[in-house]
Amino acid sequence: MALPKSLQDKLRIPLIGAPLFIVSGPELVIAQCQAGIIGSFPALNARPQPVLGDWLKQIETELGEFSQSNPEQRVAPYAVNQIVHASNDRIYADMETCVEHEVPIIITSLRPPEEVVKAVHSYGGLVFHDVISLRHARKAIQQGVDGIIAVCAGAGGHAGPLSPFALVKEIRQEFEGAIILSGCITSGSDVLAARVMGADLAYSGTRFIASDEANAVAAYKEMIVDSHAADIAYSSLFTGIAGSYLKGSIINAGMDPDNLPESSGKAMSFSSAGGPDAKAWKDIWGAGQGVGDIHSILPAREIVLQLEQEYKAAIGALVA
């Protein structure tokens, strides 16, 4: 196992709250970190661009004050997700802001993050890069990332098609850094399973959409609670990259989730002209196949405490 030293003894359980487009904001990140797991959000959620600095200041201030008032609590660091893609016309400005604030962890997506790695390592931060294949992992490893996020079958949003049993083992054969496993992580036993499989951390997004602090409309949260694995569609139509979405939201948008045309990667766009008003995430709601294990909308802290209880119970059951 290769958990970075800066994260050791900082976490209640080995878990990252995955960045959720539109849904993740300061309130959710702060609640997750105060509860003892890494909270994260996409930089593009902060709009317009100068708002990113305001969000980082709010997160740092509130976490600092909480730490001082609760010295016995484990307060986890936070992370910012950067989309490294030619269409993201904010990447340089957003990275300048993150470097200025010395964001502890940067999560990168899509292209190999060489320039981001250099910038973050300049102040001692960490870079985790998400991948869906060993080929993508190899490129990120060459750029010197500190962690690889294996986005496997069943994950929400832009999920990969591979089994975690396959991808995690193949990455571990070539990478000594931290491995983070994404895909249907909704319970404490799932977190333990990720660890047993060889990952250092688990990665959970969908479970926190159904939280009080999530910036999601009530109907979205309720659909998460009411859905099962069979209610998830996997399609590249909406963003140009294959992803997992709630069939109910596709039906509500007037489409047949079982007969969607495919799209080309050329359709990808992360320009500041798009974003929260774009149909892909505003109306077509992302979610992973683990929705069938989510039965309630709770404060993020209660979710983390429940996950911790389940994690410890799973360990106890194995020992017994």
N, C-alpha and C positions, 0 to 999 in steps of 0.2 A: 504494500500500500504506500501511497506517496502523497499524503495530505500535506500541503505547504505549511511551513512552520507558523506563518502569520495567521493561520486558521485553527491551529491546534489549541484546544481548551477554550475556544471561542463559541462553540456551537452546542446547543442543547441536544440536537440530533444531527447526523450528517446529511443535511438537506439544504438545497437552494430553492427558493421560490422563483420559478422561471419568469422571465420578462414577458408580459402580455400586452400586445399592441392595443392601444386605447385603454385597456382595463387597468394596467398598473400605474399608480401614481404615488406621490409621497406618503399618503395616508397608509396605503397597503404596505409599502416598503418599510416604513417606520414600525408598523405593528409587527411585521415579520422579524425584523432585526431585534426589536425589544423582546420578542418571544424566544429568540435564540437560534434563528435560522437566517441564512443569507437572503435578503430581499433584493429584488432587482426590478428595473423598468427600462423600456426602450427610450433612448435619448429623443427619438422622434415623437414621443408622447408629449413632450414639453413644447408647446407652441404658443407664440412664435419662438424662434431660437433663443432670445435672451431669457426666456422663462426657465431654461435649463439651469442657469446659474442660480436662480431663485429657489428652484427645487432642491438643488444640492445643498445650498445654505440651510434650508429648512430641515432637511434630513440630518445634516451634520449637527445642527444646533439641538434638535430634539433628542437625538441619540446621545449627544454629550451630556445634556441635562439629565436624561434618564439614568445614564451610567453613574453620574455623581450622586443621584438620589437613591440609587439601588445598587450599591457596590457588590452585593452578593449575587446579583443576576448576571448571567452570561448574555452580553449584548453582541450580536454578530455584526460583521462589516456588511456594507451594501455593495451592489454592483450596478453598472450601467451597460446596457446593450447597445452596441454600435453596428449598424448595417454597413458593411464594407462593400459598396456597390457603386458603379459609375453613375447611376441615376440619383444617388443620395448626395444632393448638392449642399448638405449641411455637415458632412462628415468632418471636414477640417475645422470648422467653427466649433462643432460639438466636442471634438477632441481637444481643442485648445482650452475649452471650458473645463473639461474633465481633468486635464493636466494641471490647470491652475488650482483646482480643488483637491488634487491628488486622490482621485477616486480609487478606493482600495482594489476593486476588481472591475475589469472591463470584459464583457462578454461580446465576442465578435461573431458575426454571421456572414455567410456566403464566401467572399473571396479571401485568400490567404492574407493575414493581417500584418505584414512585415513592418510597415511604418507605425502602426498602432503599437505593436510589441515594443519597438524602440522607444516610443514616447512614454509608455507606461512603465517600462523598466527603468527609465531615467530617474524616477522618484521612488522606485521599490514596489510598485504595484504589480498585480497579477493579471494575466490575460488568459481567459478560457475561450476556446473557439468551438463552435458547434459544427458537427459533421454528420453525414448520413452514410458514409462509406470509408473504407480503409484508404482509398485513393485521396479523398479529401483530408483525412487525418494525416497522411504522410506530408502533404503540402504544408499543413499547419505546423507540424513538428519541425519541418525545415526552417520555419520562420521563428522558432524559439518560444512557442507558447508554453504556458505553465500547466495548462490543463486542456483536455479534450472532452467535449460534451458529445456523447454518443446518442444521437437522436434516432431512436429505433421505432420499429413498427408499433402502432397504437398510440404514439404521442399526439398531442394536439398541435394545431397550427401546421407549420412546414415539417412534417414528419417524414422519416425515411422508411424504406420497405423491409429492412433487415431485422432479424431476430436479435435481441440483446445477447443471447448466448453465443451468437456468431461474431457480432461486431466488437463487443467488449474484449473477447479473448484475442481477436486478431490485432486490435490496437495495443493491448498489453504486451504482446510479443515484440512490439517495436517501440514502445514508449514507456519511459520510467516515471513520467510526471503523473499528475492527478487525472483520473478518469471519472467523469460524471455521467450517470446513466439517466436518460430521459425516455419515458414511455410507460404510461399507465401507472404512475406512482401516485397512489391515492390513500395508502394506509401505512402505518408503521411497519407492518410485516413486509410491505413492498420495499421500504427503505432498507430493511435488514437483508432482503433477498438481493438487492443491488450490491450490498457490501459483500455478501457471500459469493456473488458472481465475479467479484474482482474489482468493482468500482469503489472509489474512495468517497464519493458523494452521490446522492440521488437528486433528481431534478423534477419538481412538481409544479405544474402550472394550472391545469384544469381545476384541481381541488380548491384553489384560491380564487377562482372566478366566483364560486359560491361562497363568498365571504362578505361581511358587512362593509369592509373598506374598499372592495373592488369597485372600480369605476365602470360598472356594467349595469344596464337597465334591468329592472326587476324581472321582466319576461325572460331575459337571457339567463339569469341566475336560476329561475324556476325551471327552465327547460333543461339546464344541467342536472338538476335534482330529479326531474321526471324521466330522463333518458337512460338508455342502456347501450351496450356496445354496438348492437345492431342498428342503432339510430345515428351512427357516424358514417359520413360519406368521405371518400378519399378522392380528391380531384385536383387537377392543375388549372382548371378553368378560371378561377377567380384571381389568381396572382401570377400565373405562369410557372409556379412551382407547386408540385404535388403537396397537398395538405389535407388535414382532417377537419371536418366541419359538421355541425349539427344538421341533420336532415330536416328537422322541423323548420329551421330558419331558411333553408333553401326552398322548401315548399311555400313558406310565407312570402318569399320573393317571387313566386309564380313559376318555379322551375321544378322539374322532376329529378330528384336527387339520384335516382337509379339509372338515369339516361342523360348524363352530362357530357358534352363534347370536351375533348382535351384542348389544352392551350399550349402555345410555345413559350419557352423561356424568354423570348424576345419581348413578351408582354410585361415583364417585371419592371416596376418603376417605384422608386422610393424618394421621388422628388418632394420637396417641401410644398409643392403645389397640390400634392395629393394628401393622403393621411386620413384623419378621423372622419372626413366626409366621404371618403371612398367607400363604395358599396361592399368591397371584399370583407371588411371587418365591422363596419357599422351595421350592416343588414345581414350578412352571411357570417354566422358566429362560429368561431373556432372552438374545438373541444377534442379531447382524446378519448380513446376507447374505454378508459377507466371510469366513465361517468356512471356506470351501473353501481359503483361502490360509494357514490356520493348521495346522501339522503337528507342533508340539511344545509341551511345557510347560517353560518356562524361567524362571530368575530374571529379575525385571523389568529389571535392569541389562543383562543379555545381550540382552533383547528390544530395548531402546533402542539398544544398540551395533549390533545387526544392522540396525535401521531406519536408523541413521545411515550405515552402510556402503552400504545399498541406495540411500539418498537421494543420496549422493555419486556412486555408480555411474550412477544415472539422469541426473544432471546431466552427467556425463562423456559418456554415450551421446548425449545431445542435442547437446552441443558438437561431438562427432565427426561 
